[in-house]
Amino acid sequence: MLKKKFKSIVLVMLCLFIFSIQIISAQSLPLQDTIIMVDPGHGGRDSGTYYGDILEKDINLEIAKELEKELTKYGAIVYMTRKRDVDLSSIYDSAKKRGDLYRRLLLIKEKNCDLYISIHINWYDDSTLKGAEVLYNSINKENKVLAQSIMNRFKKDLNSNRNIKTTDLYMYRNTTTPGVLVECGYLSNPVERTLLQEEEYQKKLAQSITNGIINYLKKTKQIKYVL
């Protein structure tokens, strides 16, 4: 009888230990096994927007690399549509831009991603406009929730006064995988143009986006054992 009681106590303690490990893991690695595609916009022959020799494609890639590090730190499985200055279109594509975007979509599908984040930089003729913002397509109802979660962090962390917007661009209306377009700031704004080139600010952007994703997963109850 005593032996059976002892075994029961040990079993309960073991279950409590395993459960506590799961809680600790979820708290320290809230993105554990979440598959995320990070998509640095433009590349190769497509520079995106620019100011002199400051090219959007280059800044996009640097921010994306910082985001990859940050997401991985919290347990995510991260893929990138590009890790260098390349265009994803094929020599057989008659429309190069469409081919490039199509292959980004294929990567999201092939990797069976839980979500994707496209990194871009804004430009506007009015140079006083500034602030990171997030755009989404309503093809998936979760897109708006993800957009708002990241936007909330931009407002808190970066003092952005922008708001989420909808987009009907080709890439975002052609995948049902949850995801958003992140415009990290305005290259046309002198102050923000300087910040966007700084490594520390790029890290800050990456941290803000990551926290937004974590909040999104909590809100949609995709993180388990969170206290």
N, C-alpha and C positions, 0 to 999 in steps of 0.2 A: 504493500500500500504506500509506504514511504517512498519507495523507489519510483512508483508511478507518479506520485506528487512531485518528486524532484524533476522527473522528465518533463512534466507539464510546465513547471516553473522555467526550466531551461528553454523549452520551446517558446514560451511567451516572451522571455527575454531576448531570444534570437529574433523573433518577429519584430519586437520593438526596436532592436538594433538595426535590422534591415530597413525598417520604415524610416528611422532617423537618418540613415545614410542617404535614402532617397530624398528626404527633405533637404538635407545639406547639399546634395548634388543639384537639386532643382534651384536652390538659392544661389549657389556659386556658379552653376552652369545652366542658367535658365533657357539657353538656346540649344541644349544638348540634342544632337541628332536632327536639328531643324536644317533642311537643305535650302540654301539661299543662293540665288544667282545675282552677282553684282555686275552691273552692266555699265562700264564707262562709255559714255556716248561719243560718237564720231571716231576718228582714227584714220591713219594713212592719208590718202588723198583728201579726205574730208576733215578739215580743221575745225569745223563748227564756227562759232563766233570768235572774234579776235580783236585785239587792240595792239597795233604795231606787230611786234614779233611775239606777243603774248597770245597763245592759242588755247582755245577752250579744250581741245582734245587732250592736251598735255596736263592741264589742271584736273580734268575729269579723271584721268588715269591715276594721278597722285592721290586724289581723294579716295578713289576706289581701292587703292592698295592699302590705305589706312583703314578703310572700312572692313576690308578682308581681315586684317589683323585683329581689329576690335571684335568682330563677330566670332572669329575663331576662338578668341580668348574666352568667350562665354559658351563655347561648346558647339557652335554651328558648323555644319559642313558647307564650305563656301566654294563656289565655282565662279569664274570670271569669264565674261564673253571675250575679253581680250586682256593680255598682260603686257602688251607692248604696242607700239604705234603702228597698228595695222588696220586695214579695211577688211571686213568679213565677206565682201562680195566675191563672186566667182568670175573668171574670165569669160564664162559663157552667159553671164547676165547682161541682157540688153539695157536694163535699168539698174545701174550700179547701186544707187541708194536703196532702192526697194530690195535688191538682193542682199545687201548688208543687213538690213533690218530683219528680213525673212530668216537669215541664218542665226541671228540672235534669238529669235523666237524658237527655232529648232533646238538650240542649245537648252533653253528653258524646259522644253518638252522632253528632250532626250535624258536630261539629268533628273527628271521627275521632281522638280523643285517645289518646295512648299510655298515659296514666294520669291519675288525678284525686286531689285531696287536699281533703277536707271539713274545714273549720275550725269547731270548737265549743269551748264552755267548760262545764266540769262543775259539778255542785252535789251536795252530800250533807249530810244532817242532822248528821253528825259533823263539826264545823268543824275538827277537827285533821287531817283528810285533806287531802293536797295532792299536787301533782306532775302533770306532763304525762304523758299516756299515749296509746296508739294501739289502735284497734279495727279488726278486719277481718272479712270474710265469706269463707268457704271456697269460694265459687262459682268463684273463680279461685285456683289454687295459688300464684300469684305474690304474692297479697295478703299472705300470712303473711310472706313474705320481705321485702316492702316495709315492713310493720308493724314487724318486728324491726329492720330497718336504721335506721328513724327512732327507734325506742325506744332503741336502743343510743346514738344521739347525745344523746337526752334525758338518759340516765343519765350520760353523760360531760360534756355541756355544762351541764346544768341541775341535776345531782345528783338527778334524779327517782328515787324508789324504787318506781315503779309498774312493771307488766308489761303485755305485750300481752294483749288479750282478744278474744273473738269477739263479733260482733253479728249479729242477724237482722232489723234494722230494714229497712223497705221499700226505701229507696234503695240500700242496699249489697247486698241479695240480688237486685236486679233489673238488674244490669249486669255483664257479664263483663269489662269494661275493668278492668285492674289499678287498684286504688285503696284508700284507707283513710280512716277517720274519726279525725281528730286532736283529742283533748280537751286543750286547751292549758294547763289548770290548773283549780283549783277556786275559783269565785267565793264559795263558802261559807267559804273559809279567809281570815282577815283579812290575813295577810302576802301571800298569793298574789293576793288581790283588788287590793291596792295595786300589785303588780308588773305585773299584767295590763293596767293602765291606763297604764303608762309606755312611752313610745316606744322607749326603749333596750331594754327587755325584749321588746317586740314584735319588734324587729329581731333580737334574740338567738334568739327562737323561730323566726323565718323562716330564719335562717342554719342553725340546727340541723336543721330539716326539709329544707332544701336539701341539706345534707351527707349526710343520710340517704338522700335520693333518688339522689344521685351514687353512694353506696356500693352501693345496690341495683342500679343499672345496671351497675356494675362486676362485682358478684357474679353477675348474670344474663348477663354478657358482651354487654351492649347498648351498651357504649362501646368503640370500636375504637382501636387504636394507643396504648393506655395502657401505659406502661412499668411 
